Amino acid sequence: MTAAKAQLSILFLPAGVDRSAGPLLAARSLRGICDGFVAVLLPAYLLSLGFGKLTVGLIGTATLLGSAVATIVVGLLGSRYPQRALLLFAGALMTVTGLAFGFLSSLWPLLVVAFVGTLNPSSGDVSLFLPLEHARLAESATGDARTALFARYSLVGALSAALGALLAGLPDWIAAHAGVSALFAIRAMFIVYAITGCAVFLLYLRLPRREARTAAARTPLGPSRGIVTRLALLFSVDAFAGGLLVNSLLTLWLIQRFGLSLAAAGQFFFWSGLLSAGSQLAAAPIARRIGLLNTMVFTHIPSSLCLIAAAFTPTLPLTLVLLLVRSALSQLDVPTRSAYVMAVVTPLERPAAASFTAVPRSLAAAVAPTLAGGLLGAGWLAAPLIACGTLKIAYDLALLASFRHIKPDGASP
């Protein structure tokens, strides 16, 4: 059995990657399934509890703001405590978050849990797990193998999120066949979220213990501070734009504009997730050919143009086609961005760099859902899509202008 697991790990991981990365990829897949169905179910759940569209945005803001605070703590204290212990804490917190959302019904308790918990209303990973897993993954490979590992990590997340989105139609099926209310069935999905948190905790237990870091490793940022600061500022623009249209708000937009059902929305996010996952496979070979930075920029701009066009299309089929094309292109920058950050800083700075590039992303994205929810509630349905696409194009052009002369160490130019 042990030999079989070892062979499976070798097949699952890219060449040149330490097998200790296996539990991290498995945990990412489980979390992705939960993120997939939560992003679709969250707006319907809140509306079923009697809340308005603005509340959907407020919950999204609370989750992203809480993620920002958590990543700040990781950046300041992560070098003083074992990464394994912090990951175990995150797994336990995921369990508590699912239980709380499964049983609470009042707004303020839900806002508190959204802030301190691990709920993720977006298509990407913006939780406490992100900087911890990124830093651990970066230690498992070097050079192009690191880029391939981050691509595999993003691929696993995208595939599992697509499957999770498909499961968003399960509450309606349960309500129709089990004689329970749709609200009860949605609550049950949050209990599934909690159980998954327990499984993630057990996976992290399998991570090998690492020796304590030296005092030199406790300096959060050193020679790479300037580069990380510029990246963080630019990433915050991209994150604010993305926060205007996290998956839960895109679900709300599709429901409000076209009357889409939860099952249909789940199917759409399933196919968009598969397209996003397919793009992860192309990220590493494209980056080897044209470079990490060019991959990030020149695949991102067309996806933003598709999003802007979707704001003006009159029919549901054409809108979904444009959104699917966007999904096929928009995630190519995810593994390359992660690998780029890890490649332009020194090894000892990687945990801090992962945290301090994630912090402004979460802070900037945290403001956006409330703003987008207010715009949708006011009837300005096209505004979030147009603003999101325009800001992302501005970010891409600024990123290219600022970093086109910087070559990452240990990766393809």
N, C-alpha and C positions, 0 to 999 in steps of 0.2 A: 504493500500500500504506500509506504514511504517513497519507494523507488518510482511508483506510478505518479505520485504527486510531484516528485522532482522533475520527471520527464514532461508533465503537463506544464509546470512552471517555466521550463526552458522553452517550450513551444509558444507559450503565451507572451513571454517577455522578448523584447528586441535583443539582438545579439550584442554582447558586450555590457549587459546590465546585470547587476547583482540580483540574485533570486529573492533577496529580502524585500524587493519592491512588490512582490506578488500580493501579499496581504493588503497593501495600499490600493492596488488596482481593483482587488475584489471588493474592498470597502467602498471605493468610488462607484462601483457598479450598483451596489445596494442602495447607496445614498441617491444615485441618479434616478433609480426607479421611483423612490419616494418624492424627489423633487419634481419629477414629471407629472405625477398625478396630483400633487398638492397645488402646483401652479395653475392647473385647470380647475380644480375643485374649489379653491379658496374663494374666488368671487361668488360662486353659487352658494357656498356655505354661509358666507357673510350676509348675502341677500336673503337667504332662508331664515337667518336669525333676526331679520328685520332691519338690518343696517342698509345705508345708502351707498352710492358709488364712491363718494368721498371716503368712506370708511375703508374700502378696498385699498385706496391709495395710502391712507394712514397706516394700515397694517403693513403694507409694503415698505413704507418709510421706516417704521419701527424695526422691522427685520434687518434692513440694510444699515440703519444707524447702529443697531446693536452689533452687527458684524464688524463695523468700523471700530467700535470701541474694543471689541475682542481682539482684533488684529493689532491695535495699538498696544494692548497688554502683551501680546505675543512678541511684538517687536522689542518692547522694553525688558521683558522678563524671560523671554523664550530661551536666551543663552544661559540662564541660571538654573533652569530645570530641564530634566530629560524630556526630549520630544515625545518619547513613548508615553510618559505619564500625562502629558498635556493632551495627546490624542485619546487616551483612555477617558480623560475627563470630558472631552468633546463627545465621545460615544455615549457616555452616561447622560450628558445634557440633551442629546437627541432623543433619548427615551423619555425624559421628563417633559420635553416640548410636545411630543406626540400625545402623551397622556393628558396634559393640560388642555390642549386644543380639542381633544376628544370629549372633555367633560365640562369645560367652561362655556358660558353663554353671554356674559356681560362684557362690554367694550373695554373698560379699563383693565381688568385682569388679562384679557386677550392681548392688549397692547403691551403690557408688562412682559408677558411670556414671549411675544414676538420680538421684543427688544433683547431679552437675555437668552433666548433660545436659539435654535438652529434652523428655523423655518426658512425656506428659500423660494420666493415667488417668481424668480427669474429663470431663464434658460441656462445660465452659466452658474458656476460654483462661486458664491460670494460669502460663504459662511466662515466660521472659525476654523474649519477643516483645511481651507485653502492654503494659508501660509505654512501650516504645520506639515501638510503632505508634500507641498512643493519643496520645502527645505530638505525633507527626508529623501524625496525622489532625486534631488540634485546630487546627493551623496552617493547614489547608486550607479551613476554613469558619468562619462565625460564626453566632450566633443559632440560629434554627430549622433553618437549613441544616446546622449542626453536629449537631443532634439527628438529622436525617434521614440524615446520613453515618454516624453511629454505629449507627443502625438498619440501614442497608445493610451495614455491616461485620459486625454480629451476624447478619444474615440470611444473608450469604455463608458465615459460619462454621457456622451451624446446618444449612444445606442440604448443604454439603460433608461435615460430620460425619455426616449421615444417610446419604449415599452411601457414606462410608467404613465405617459400621456394616454396611451391606448386603454390603460386600466381605469382612466377617469370615467369611462362609461359604465363601470361595474356597479356603482351605487344605484343607477336607474334600473339596471337589470335585477339587482337584489330586491329593490323596492317592488318591482313588478311581479317577482316570483316567490318572494318570501313573506309577503303581506306586512311589510314594515314600511315606515315612512322614508322618504328620500333623505330627510335630515338625519334620521338614525343611521342610514346606510353610509352617509358621508362621514359621520362621527366614527363609524367603524374603521374607515380608511385611516383616520388619524391614529387609531390603536395599532393598525398595521405599521404605521410610521414608527410608533414607539417600540414595537417588537423588532423592527429592523435595526433600531438603535442598539438594542441588546446584541444583535448579530455582529454589528460593526465593532462594538466593544470587544467581543470575543476574537475578532480578526486582529485587532490591534494588540491583543495579548500575545499573539504569535510573533510580533516584531522582536528582533533581537535587541537586547540591551546594549547601549553604546556607552563607552567610557565618558566620564565627565570632561567637559571642554576646558581648555586652559584659560587663564585669565585674559590672554590676548583675544580669545574668541568672544569675550563678553562685551567688547566694544561694539555697539549696535552698527555704526557705519563709520568708515574711515576714508581711505583714498577714493572710494567710489561715490562719496556723498553727493558731489555735484551732478554726476550722471543720473543717480537714482532720483534726486530731487526734480530734475527736468522731466524724467520719465513719469514720475508720479503726478506732476502737474498736467502733463498731456493726457495721461490715462484718466485723470479726473474728468476731463472734457468728454472723453469717450463714454465713461461710466454714467455721467449725467444724462447724456443722450440716450444710452441704453435703458436707464431707469424710467424714461418717459414711456417705454413700451415693453416692460417686463411681461413675461408670459401671462401672468394673471390679468394684467391690464389689456393685453392683446385679446385674451379670451373675452373679457368684458366688452371690448370694442366690437368683436365679431358678433357677440350676442345682441348688442344694442343696435348695430347697423343692419345686420342681416337676419336676426332672429335665430342664430345657430344654436342647436341643442348641445348639451354637454357631451353626448356620445359623438356627435359630428365634430365638435371642437377637439375632442380627444383623438379622433382619427386624423384630423388635420395635423395636430402636433406630433402624432406618431410618424407621419410621412415626412414632415419637416425635420423631425429629429433624425430620421434615417438619412436624409440628404446631408444634414450637418455632420453626421457620423462619417459618411462617405468622404466628405471634404477633409476630415482629419487624416484619412489615409494618404491623401495627396499632399498634405502640408510638408512632411519631411522631404520627399523627393523634389518638390518645387523649391523648397528652401535651399537644398543642396545645389540647385541649378542657378537660381537668381538671388539667393541670399535671404536671410531671415527678415530683414527690414522690408525689402521689396515685396516679399510674400504677404507681409502684414498689410501693406498699403494698397497694392494694385489688385488685390482680391476683395478688399473692403469697400472701395469706392463704388463699383457696380452694384453691390448689394444695397447700398444706401440709396442709389438712384431708383432701384426697384421698389423700395419702401415708399419713397416720395410718390412714385407713380401710383402705388396701390391706394393712396389717399384720395385719388380722383377717379378711380374706376367705378363704373356704375353697376356692375354685375358681380355677384359672388364668385362665379368660376374664374373670371379674369383676375379678380383680387387674390384668390387663393393661388393662382399660377404665379403671379408676381411675388407673393410672399414665399412660395416654395423655392423660386429661383434665388430669392434673397437668402433663404436658409442654406442653399447649396454653396453659397459664397461667403457668408458672413462669419463663419467659424474657422476659416483657414488661418486667421490671425491668432487664435487662442493658444495652440501649442507653440507656435513660433514666438509669440509675445513672451510666454513663460520661459522658453529656452533662451530668448534674447536677454532677458533680465538676468538670468543665472549666468550667462556667458560674458556680460560686460562688468561684472563685479568679481572681487576676489572670493575664494572659497569660504573664508571665515565670515564674510559679509552676507552670504546668501540667505540665512534665516531672516536677518534684519531687512535685507532688500526685498524679499518676498512679502514681508509684513508692511513695509513702508511704501511699497507701490500698490498694495491692496487697500491700505487705509484711505487714501484720497479717493480711490475708486468707490469704496463703500460710502464715504461721506457725501460725495457728489451725487451718487446714485440714490442716496437716501432721501434727498430733497425732491427728486423728480416724480416718484409715484403719486405723492399727494397733489402736486401740480397737475399731473396728467389726469388723475381722478376728478379734480375740480373742473378741468376742461371738458372731460367727457360728460360730467354731470350737467354742465352748462349747455351741452349740445354742440360744442365745437369739436366734432368727431375727427376732422382731418388734421387738426392742429398738432396733436402728439406725434403723428407719423411724419409730418413735414419737418417739424423741429428736430426730431430724432435723426432723420436722414441728413439734413443740412449740417447739423453739428458734427456728425460723424465724418462727413467729407472734409470739413474744416480741420478736424483732428488729424486725419490721415495726411493731409498736405503739410500741416505743421510738423508732424512727426518725421516725415521724409526730409523736410528742409533742415531740421535740427540735428538729425543723426545719420545722414547719408554718408558722412566721412568717417564714421566710427566703425571699426571692424571688431566683432566679438572675438574674444580669445577662445581657442579650442573648438570653434565651429566653422562652418563654411562661411566665406565672406559675404 
